Amino acid sequence: VGATNGHAIGIDLGGTKILAGVVTREGEILRRHERPTPIDSQAGLLEAVEVAVTELLDDSVSAIGFGIPAPIDQKRGRVFLATNIPLTDFDLRDRMRERFGVAIGLDNDANAATIAEWRAGAARGATDVVMLTLGTGVGGGVIANGAPFRGGGGAGVELGHVVLIADGPPCQGTCTGRGHLEALASGHAATLAAQAAFGPDVDAHELVRLADAGDAQAQEILQRIGALLGSGLASFANIFNPQLLVIGGGFGVAAWDHLIPAADRVLRRDALIPARNEVKVVPAELGTAAGLIGAAFVAYEALDAAL
Ligand SMILES: [Zn+2]
C-alpha cells in the first residue's frame, strides 16, 4: 500500500473518552476503538493515546490525526493549553511522528468536527461554512473559500470565545474572558440558568426535558439562550458570508427545537443582506463520530502536504 492510498487513523481526544478509528478518504469508519481519557497526568494520557493507536495500527495506515480541545500551534505542531485534559505546551506532532513513523496532523477538536461535516456530513459540497458545537462549552470551525480556515498561526478559530456582552458573565475553565458566547449559549450556561430558576438539581438535560414537556419557564430560558446564539450566528454570517451555519454538539442537538427558532429571528435581523436572506441553519449529521472522522481528514491533509 503506497502512502497516497493508505488509510488514516483519527483520534478525538475528548475530556471523558478517547474516540479513535481507521477512516477512509471518503470519511467511512472501517474500525474503531474507544477508551476512557485518563485525566490525572500527561504521562497517563499519552500512554492511553499510544494504546488506542496501537489497537488500530496496521500496514494500511499512512497517517494519524488528532482532534484536541485546545488551540494548536500549526507551525511547530504543538498544543498550547488544553481546557479539560492534561496537555499543556506539548510538542505532540514530533513525539507522535517519532513514535509511529507516519505523517501526523493536529487540529482543534471543533475545527476537526467542522472539516468532517464539510467533507462527509451536513455541509458536503459547500465552499463556505461556519459550524458551532454546543456542548458543555462552545467550539467553532470555519471553512472559507473551500478550505479550513485556522487564522494566522493556526490557533483559530475560537468562535466560542467571541465577546457577545462586554464585561458579561465569566467564561469557563482556563478562559479568563467575560461575556463570551460560551458563557451565554453553552450547555453549561443552560445548567446555570436552569439552577437559578428550578434549583440545584436541574441541569441542561433536565431543562430541555422540561421544555419538551411544555414547561413555559424552561422554554423561555432556552429561547433566551437561542436569541444569544442568534447574535453570534449573525456576527459570523456578517464576517464569513457562509452558505451554511451548522449546529452540532449534545446540547445544540437536544435543544434544537427551542434554540433555533429564537436564534433564527435574531440572525435574520442582525445579519446584513445578502447573508440574512441566503444563509441556512442546519443540524450536524455525524454526531459524536465527527471529531474522529475530522481528525482523520486532518491526517490526510498532513500526509498530502508531506508528499
Ligand atoms: Zn471564553
Boltz pocket constraint, residues with backbone or C-beta under 6 A from the ligand:
constraints:
  - pocket:
      binder: B
      contacts: [[A, 160], [A, 161], [A, 171], [A, 172], [A, 175], [A, 176], [A, 177], [A, 178], [A, 180], [A, 182]]
      max_distance: 6.0
